[in-house]
Amino acid sequence: VAVSRVNDKLTVHLVNTSGPHANPEVYVYDDIPAVGPLEVTVRVDEEPRFVTLQPSGRKVAYIYEDGAVKVILPRLEIYDILVID
């Protein structure tokens, strides 16, 4: 997870690092299994207008409660970015 700001929008970069990292016999990862469902909670100053998932541009359903945005992603393949606007 990496958090940044781009043009006043909060971005949360989600990187799937699953795999057999503890296996000393594995030198190349030719398959990264998807993970999910994945629950992401981010504290924010105010309720966002919307939350999107990039690079697809798909709007994501979210819950705003107690100063935080909660998103449940059914699946994370390799890399997605949540954009909180």
N, C-alpha and C positions, 0 to 999 in steps of 0.2 A: 504494500500500500504506500502510495506517495500522494501527498496533498499539496496543491498549489493554487494560485489565483491567475486567471487569464481574463483580462478585460472586465474586472469586477465580478467575475463568476468564480465560484469555488469549484475546483476540479479534484476528484478523487480517482487516482489511477489504481486499478485493480489488476494485479499480475498473478497469474496462476503459476505457482512454483512446485506443484505436486509432482511426485515421481519418486523413484527409488534412490534418493540421494545418499542413503546410508550404505548402499551396496558397493563395496570397493571393486566389484567385477564389472560394473556398468560404467562405460567410458563415453557412450553416446546415447542421448535421449531421442529416440525416434518417435516417441508417443508421449503426449502430455494428456493424462486423463482429465476430463472436465470435472469441476467441482460444483456442488450446489445441492440444495438451495443455500444461498449465501445471504446472510442478514448483515446489512451495513447501517450503522448509526453514526451520524455526524452532528455535533453541536453547531448551531448557527445562531446569529444575532436576531434574525427574524424569519418568519415563514417565507419560503421561496415562492416565486410565481409558478415555477415548474422545475422538474428534474428530468434530464435527458440522459440517454446512454449513447456514448460515441464509440466508434465511428458511425454506427447505424442511424443516429439521429432520432431514435425511438423515444417517445415520452414514457416515463416510468411512473407507476403509481407509488405514492409515498404517504406516510403518516407524519404529521408535524405535531409533536407533543413535548411539553416541558423543555422547550428551547432546543429541540433536536429533530432532525429529519431521519426517518427510518425507512429503508428500502429493502425489499426482499427480492433478490435476483434468483430466478429458478435455476440458472446455470451460468457458469463462467468458463468459457473455453480456454483462451490463452490470455487475452488482454482486452479490457474495456475501460472506459472512462465515464464516471458519473459526473455530470455537470449540474451544479446546483445554482439556479439563477433566481 
